[in-house]
Amino acid sequence: MKPVILICAVRNLKDSKKQFLIHESYVSAIHAAGGTPILAPITNDLSEIKSYISMCDGLLLSGGEDVSPMLLNEEPIRGIGYISEERDRFEFMLFKEAKKQNKPILGICKGCQIIALSTGGKIYQDIFTQHSNTIEHSQPEEQLGELFHTVSLDDNSKLYELFKTEKIRVNSWHHQAVLSVGEGMKITAKSSDGLIEGIESIDGLIFGVQWHPELLFEKYPEQLSIYKELIDQCIKLKK
């Protein structure tokens, strides 16, 4: 039986329609990597969250809107976009429960930032005003299937094992980013301006990347290795 991967369904924040949404690319990547994706509607009910995690083998924290500054105990700076404190709290709870149940976790873009925050780290509200000499990290949305900038990989990391090189090229679509990681985590990748692009846990069950491999893997198959690693970790734990 294929590993079941839970993905948080995202609220539509751009109009009045009451919808849960998820970009199809996440589902496609999980399927292509050998998993079965299921979508979890947002809730603050802890018993439901425990049930969500119990029924899955792994957790995918996807990209999306900005992390709410209120959850960072900060005032919003210029440049903050759409936020959903409800989703943020849901994903923090999902992360905590998945970690408690020893389920592998992958964070993509915002999901990488949620992992960092959940383990005691910090993030930038806006890299272009809070980080000096930043390269461009927001390529046109229509071109996210193309490689955009380079990332250097730590040679003692899961990403290095997957790509077997110290430098790769990735896409990029973000203005928030990880500033620091917390207990049990390490930094595994950085862009040329020093921004953190990859993190992982010491035990190897939790990892995150700032880019979007699910939008690249059809043209650049090596990018699917990130999703395959999540599936492989789930299979190992099921044996």
C-alpha positions in Angstrom: 0.0 0.0 0.0 1.3 3.4 -1.0 2.2 5.8 1.9 -0.5 8.3 2.6 0.6 11.9 2.7 -1.5 14.6 4.4 -1.6 18.1 2.8 -3.2 21.1 4.5 -6.0 22.5 2.3 -5.6 26.3 2.0 -8.5 28.8 2.3 -9.3 31.0 -0.6 -8.3 34.5 0.7 -8.7 36.5 -2.5 -12.5 36.8 -2.8 -15.6 36.1 -0.8 -16.0 32.5 -2.0 -15.8 30.0 0.8 -13.4 27.5 -0.7 -10.5 25.2 0.4 -7.8 25.1 -2.3 -4.5 23.3 -3.0 -2.2 23.7 -6.0 -2.4 20.6 -8.2 1.4 20.4 -8.4 1.6 19.2 -4.8 -0.8 16.3 -5.6 1.0 15.5 -8.8 4.4 15.4 -7.1 3.1 13.1 -4.3 1.6 10.8 -6.9 4.8 10.8 -9.0 6.9 10.0 -6.0 4.8 7.0 -5.1 2.5 8.3 -2.5 -1.3 8.8 -2.0 -2.2 12.4 -1.2 -5.1 13.4 1.0 -6.3 16.9 1.8 -7.1 18.1 5.4 -9.5 21.0 5.9 -8.3 23.6 8.4 -9.5 23.1 12.0 -8.5 24.1 15.5 -10.0 20.9 17.0 -7.1 19.0 18.5 -8.9 15.7 18.4 -9.5 16.1 14.6 -5.8 17.0 14.1 -4.8 13.9 16.0 -7.1 11.8 13.7 -5.6 13.5 10.6 -2.1 12.6 11.6 -3.0 9.1 12.7 -4.5 8.3 9.3 -1.5 9.4 7.4 2.1 8.2 7.0 3.7 11.6 6.4 2.9 15.3 6.4 3.5 17.9 3.6 3.4 21.5 4.7 2.9 23.4 1.5 3.6 27.0 0.4 1.1 29.8 0.5 0.3 33.2 2.0 2.6 35.0 4.5 3.0 33.9 8.1 1.0 36.2 10.4 3.3 38.7 12.2 1.0 38.4 15.2 2.3 34.9 15.7 5.8 36.2 15.6 5.0 38.7 18.3 5.9 41.4 15.8 4.1 44.4 14.1 3.6 44.0 10.4 6.3 45.7 8.2 5.6 47.1 4.8 5.4 44.3 2.2 3.2 41.9 4.2 0.6 40.2 2.0 -2.3 37.9 2.6 -2.2 36.2 6.0 -4.3 33.5 7.7 -3.6 33.1 11.4 -6.1 30.3 11.4 -4.1 28.3 8.9 -0.8 29.1 10.6 -2.1 27.8 14.0 -3.5 24.7 12.3 -0.1 23.9 10.7 1.8 24.5 13.9 -0.6 21.9 15.5 -0.2 19.5 12.6 3.6 19.8 12.9 3.6 19.2 16.6 1.3 16.2 16.4 3.2 14.7 13.4 6.5 15.0 15.3 4.8 13.5 18.4 3.6 10.5 16.3 7.0 10.2 14.6 5.7 10.9 11.1 8.1 12.3 8.4 7.5 15.9 7.6 8.4 17.9 4.4 8.0 21.7 4.3 7.9 23.6 1.0 8.5 27.4 0.9 6.1 28.6 3.7 6.1 25.1 5.0 9.9 25.3 5.5 9.3 28.5 7.6 6.6 26.8 9.6 9.1 24.0 10.5 11.7 26.6 11.5 9.2 28.5 13.7 7.8 25.3 15.2 11.3 24.2 16.4 12.1 27.6 18.0 13.6 29.4 15.0 12.8 32.7 13.4 11.8 34.1 10.0 12.1 37.3 8.0 8.8 39.1 7.4 10.3 40.5 4.2 13.8 39.6 3.0 14.0 42.6 0.7 13.8 45.1 3.6 15.3 43.0 6.4 18.3 41.4 4.6 21.0 43.4 2.9 22.2 42.7 -0.6 19.4 40.3 -1.4 19.3 38.7 -4.9 15.9 38.4 -6.6 13.8 35.7 -5.0 10.5 36.3 -6.8 10.6 35.2 -10.4 7.4 35.7 -12.5 4.7 33.2 -11.4 4.3 32.1 -15.0 7.9 31.0 -15.2 8.1 28.9 -12.0 8.7 25.8 -14.1 12.2 27.3 -14.9 15.4 27.4 -12.8 16.2 30.8 -11.5 19.1 31.0 -9.0 21.8 28.8 -7.5 21.8 27.2 -4.1 24.8 25.7 -2.3 24.3 22.5 -0.4 26.0 21.4 2.8 27.9 18.2 2.0 26.7 16.6 5.2 23.0 16.9 4.4 20.1 15.0 3.0 19.9 17.4 0.0 23.5 16.6 -0.9 22.8 12.9 -0.8 19.8 13.4 -3.1 21.5 15.7 -5.7 25.1 14.5 -5.3 26.5 17.9 -5.8 27.4 21.0 -3.8 25.5 23.5 -6.0 22.1 23.2 -7.7 19.7 25.6 -9.5 16.2 26.2 -8.2 13.1 28.3 -8.8 12.1 31.0 -6.4 8.8 32.7 -5.4 9.0 34.1 -1.9 9.6 37.3 0.1 9.7 35.7 3.6 12.4 33.2 4.6 14.0 31.3 7.5 16.2 33.5 9.6 17.3 30.8 12.1 16.4 27.2 13.1 15.6 25.8 16.5 16.5 22.8 18.6 17.3 19.6 16.7 17.5 21.3 13.3 20.4 22.3 11.1 20.8 24.5 8.0 21.6 22.5 4.8 21.4 25.0 1.9 21.9 28.7 1.2 21.5 31.0 -1.8 24.5 33.2 -2.8 23.2 36.1 -0.7 23.3 33.9 2.4 19.6 33.3 2.8 18.6 29.9 4.1 17.2 27.6 1.4 17.2 24.2 3.1 16.8 22.8 6.7 16.6 19.4 8.2 16.3 17.7 11.6 19.3 15.8 13.1 17.2 12.6 13.0 16.4 13.0 9.3 12.6 12.8 9.6 12.0 16.5 9.1 13.2 18.6 6.2 12.3 21.7 4.3 13.2 23.7 1.2 12.5 27.3 0.3 11.9 26.5 -3.4 9.1 24.6 -5.2 10.4 21.3 -6.6 6.8 20.2 -7.4 6.7 22.9 -10.1 10.1 21.7 -11.6 10.1 17.9 -11.6 8.4 17.4 -14.9 11.1 19.3 -16.7 13.9 18.6 -14.2 13.3 15.1 -12.8 16.0 15.3 -10.2 13.8 17.7 -8.3 11.3 14.9 -7.6 14.0 13.3 -5.3 12.8 15.7 -2.5 9.3 14.2 -2.6 10.7 10.7 -3.1 12.7 11.1 0.1 9.5 11.9 2.0 7.9 8.7 0.6 11.0 6.6 1.3 11.1 7.8 5.0 7.4 6.8 5.3 8.1 3.3 3.9 11.1 2.8 6.2 9.0 3.6 9.3 6.2 1.3 8.1 8.4 -1.8 7.9 
